[in-house]
Amino acid sequence: MPQAPTKEAQVAQATAGTGPALRERSLPSRRWELDGESLNVEVHDPGHHHLVVLEAGLGNCRTSWDVLVPHLLDRPGSAVTVVTYDRPGSGRSPASHQATTIKAMAHRLATFVHHAVTDTVDTTGTAGVDGDGGGRAVRIVLVGHSLGGLLVRCALPLLTQQGLGQHVAGIVLLDPTTETADAYADPNYYRQFGRLLALQQHLARVAPLRRWATTARRRALPAATGEAMIAEDFTPASLAQARREHLALRDAVPSLRTAPPAPPTCPVIVLSAGHATKAAAPFRADVVAHQRAYAESLPSGQFESLPAGHFLHVEQAPTVAAAIRELLA
């Protein structure tokens, strides 16, 4: 009797032949200096009036979006500019002089989006970002995965203050961190996940162990992406930053529960992972319930559970891309 395919094989099959060819990691990075910080940035197909900004989850960098990006770019008639970046201390971005807090990361994202509009979007002959002109209006979609989803929610009110709120066509939250879920108030959750990150940081110091520890993830990614991930994401420095972000979440949850980010007035699509790892299974149902409740609390919120694990943008890239394009239509 044939054996069932492994999880890695299922992911590889799900990402194969579903759209444009997966690109090599040949796109040159840019260096943006924002508020005294240096960020490593990749700008895909600049010059359009539609802008998609991708905010990665905890412990991930711009390379985590490699499977999704081609599905956004290769669409005649719906051209978009896509921007990804490494948060300070992760990937190729040097560490920040600022303390790692959710508030600081959200402020950085808002500043980053504003700079992305002025640096990469074609506002010639459009309504621009100030509402003038009679052409096509600049439209922005923010996409956040996991912790990145929380950062997008926290950054949105700041963008409104900057005058960009009217240009946000919507946000897509991919299996987002929901601070109201019980797990995020449970000290045991932070102890267990903190130990995992500490173990990964230890393994990352030894090349053979680093490759062994990333085998499953690399099998689900294009070869060039997997190698870049080992070289940039799964390093002692990047994992040290992941641990700082993990503690920042722990410290921010009490205040976020008391005073959550202002609810978005733009359309919001929440895509939830229908599959859970063994470690996440005990608290998964509660997390999903809070993700659904958040979407249903919004006037223009949508919720959908996808047959995939936490990395929806890898396993369900065409579906995620379709949700983004829906907001730009």
Residue pairs with C-beta under 8 A, 6 or more apart in sequence:
5 13
7 216
7 309
8 215
8 216
8 219
8 220
9 219
11 219
11 220
11 309
11 314
11 315
12 219
12 220
14 308
14 315
14 316
15 22
15 67
15 220
15 314
15 315
15 317
18 71
18 317
18 318
19 70
19 71
19 74
19 317
19 318
19 321
20 70
20 71
20 73
20 74
21 70
22 66
22 67
22 70
22 222
22 225
23 66
23 69
23 70
23 222
24 222
24 224
25 63
25 66
25 224
25 225
25 227
25 228
26 224
27 42
27 44
29 40
29 41
29 42
29 92
30 40
30 41
30 42
30 43
31 38
31 39
31 40
31 41
32 38
32 39
32 41
32 85
32 112
32 115
32 119
33 39
34 108
34 111
34 112
34 115
35 108
35 111
36 97
37 88
37 93
37 96
37 97
37 98
37 108
38 88
38 93
38 94
39 85
39 86
39 87
39 88
39 93
39 112
40 62
40 85
40 86
40 91
40 92
40 93
41 62
41 83
41 84
41 85
41 86
42 62
42 83
42 84
42 85
43 81
43 82
43 83
43 116
43 119
43 120
44 69
44 72
44 73
44 81
44 82
44 83
44 84
45 73
45 79
45 80
45 81
45 82
46 81
46 120
46 121
47 81
47 120
47 121
47 122
48 79
48 80
48 81
48 121
48 122
49 121
49 122
49 123
49 126
49 136
49 137
49 138
49 139
50 78
50 79
50 80
50 81
50 138
50 139
50 140
50 141
50 328
51 80
51 81
51 82
51 83
51 116
51 117
51 120
51 121
51 138
51 139
51 140
51 141
52 72
52 80
52 81
52 82
52 83
52 140
52 141
52 143
52 324
52 328
53 83
53 109
53 112
53 113
53 116
53 140
53 141
53 142
53 143
54 62
54 65
54 68
54 69
54 82
54 83
54 84
54 143
54 145
54 148
55 109
55 142
55 143
55 144
55 145
55 148
55 149
55 151
55 152
56 62
56 64
56 65
56 84
56 87
56 145
56 148
57 64
57 144
57 145
57 146
57 147
57 148
57 149
57 310
58 146
58 147
58 242
58 245
58 246
58 249
59 90
59 197
59 233
59 238
59 239
59 242
59 245
60 90
60 145
60 146
60 233
61 86
61 87
61 90
61 91
61 92
61 229
61 232
61 233
61 238
62 84
62 85
62 86
62 91
63 91
63 225
63 228
63 229
63 232
63 233
64 145
64 229
64 233
64 311
64 313
64 314
65 84
65 313
66 221
66 222
66 224
66 225
67 221
67 222
67 225
67 313
67 314
67 317
68 313
68 314
68 317
68 320
68 321
69 82
69 84
71 317
71 318
71 320
71 321
72 80
72 82
72 321
72 324
72 325
73 80
73 82
75 325
78 325
78 328
78 329
80 328
81 120
81 121
83 116
83 120
85 93
85 112
86 92
86 93
86 232
87 93
87 105
87 108
87 241
87 245
88 94
88 95
88 96
88 98
88 108
88 241
89 95
89 96
89 100
89 237
89 238
89 240
89 241
89 244
90 232
90 233
90 238
90 241
90 242
91 232
91 233
91 238
92 232
95 237
95 241
96 104
98 104
100 241
100 244
100 245
100 247
100 248
101 248
101 251
101 252
102 150
102 151
102 154
102 248
102 249
102 251
102 252
102 256
103 154
103 252
105 151
105 154
105 245
105 248
106 151
106 154
106 155
106 158
107 155
107 158
109 151
109 152
109 154
109 155
110 155
110 158
110 159
110 162
113 140
113 142
113 155
113 159
113 164
114 159
114 162
114 164
117 123
117 129
117 138
117 140
117 164
117 167
118 129
121 138
123 129
123 133
123 138
125 133
125 135
125 136
126 133
126 135
126 136
126 137
126 138
127 133
127 134
127 135
127 136
127 137
127 138
128 138
129 138
129 163
129 164
129 167
130 163
131 166
137 167
138 167
139 167
139 169
139 328
140 164
140 167
140 168
140 169
141 168
141 169
141 170
141 171
141 172
141 324
141 327
141 328
142 152
142 155
142 156
142 168
142 171
142 172
143 152
143 171
143 172
143 173
143 174
143 313
143 320
143 324
144 150
144 151
144 152
144 153
144 171
144 172
144 173
144 174
144 176
145 174
145 175
145 176
145 311
145 312
145 313
146 174
146 175
146 176
146 177
146 310
147 177
147 245
147 249
148 174
148 176
149 173
149 174
149 175
149 176
149 177
150 176
150 177
150 178
150 179
150 249
150 256
152 171
152 173
152 176
153 171
153 173
153 176
153 261
153 264
154 261
156 165
156 168
156 171
156 261
156 262
156 264
156 266
157 261
157 262
159 165
159 168
165 265
165 266
168 264
168 266
169 266
169 267
169 327
169 328
170 266
170 267
170 268
170 269
170 300
170 327
171 264
171 266
171 267
171 268
171 269
171 327
172 268
172 269
172 271
172 320
172 323
172 324
172 327
173 268
173 269
173 270
173 271
173 291
174 271
174 312
174 313
174 320
175 271
175 272
175 273
175 291
175 310
175 312
176 270
176 291
176 294
177 184
177 249
178 184
178 287
178 290
178 291
178 294
179 252
179 253
179 256
179 257
179 260
180 257
180 260
180 290
180 293
180 294
181 283
181 286
181 287
181 289
181 290
182 283
182 286
183 189
183 283
183 286
183 287
184 249
184 250
184 253
185 253
185 254
185 257
186 283
189 283
190 246
190 247
190 250
192 279
193 246
194 243
194 246
194 247
197 239
197 242
197 243
197 246
198 243
200 213
200 234
200 239
201 236
201 239
201 240
201 243
203 209
203 210
203 212
203 213
204 210
204 213
204 234
204 235
204 236
204 239
205 236
210 230
210 234
211 230
213 234
214 226
214 229
214 230
214 234
217 226
217 229
218 226
218 227
218 229
218 230
219 226
220 311
220 314
220 315
221 229
221 314
232 238
263 297
263 298
264 298
265 299
265 300
266 300
267 300
267 301
267 302
267 327
268 295
268 298
268 300
268 301
268 302
269 295
269 301
269 302
269 304
269 323
269 326
269 327
270 291
270 292
270 294
270 295
270 301
270 302
270 303
270 304
271 304
271 305
271 306
271 312
271 316
271 319
271 320
271 323
272 288
272 291
272 292
272 303
272 304
272 305
272 306
273 305
273 306
273 308
273 309
273 310
273 312
274 305
274 306
274 307
274 308
275 307
275 308
275 309
276 284
276 309
277 309
277 310
280 287
280 310
288 305
291 303
292 303
294 301
295 301
295 302
295 303
296 303
306 312
306 315
306 316
306 319
307 316
308 315
308 316
309 315
312 319
312 320
313 320
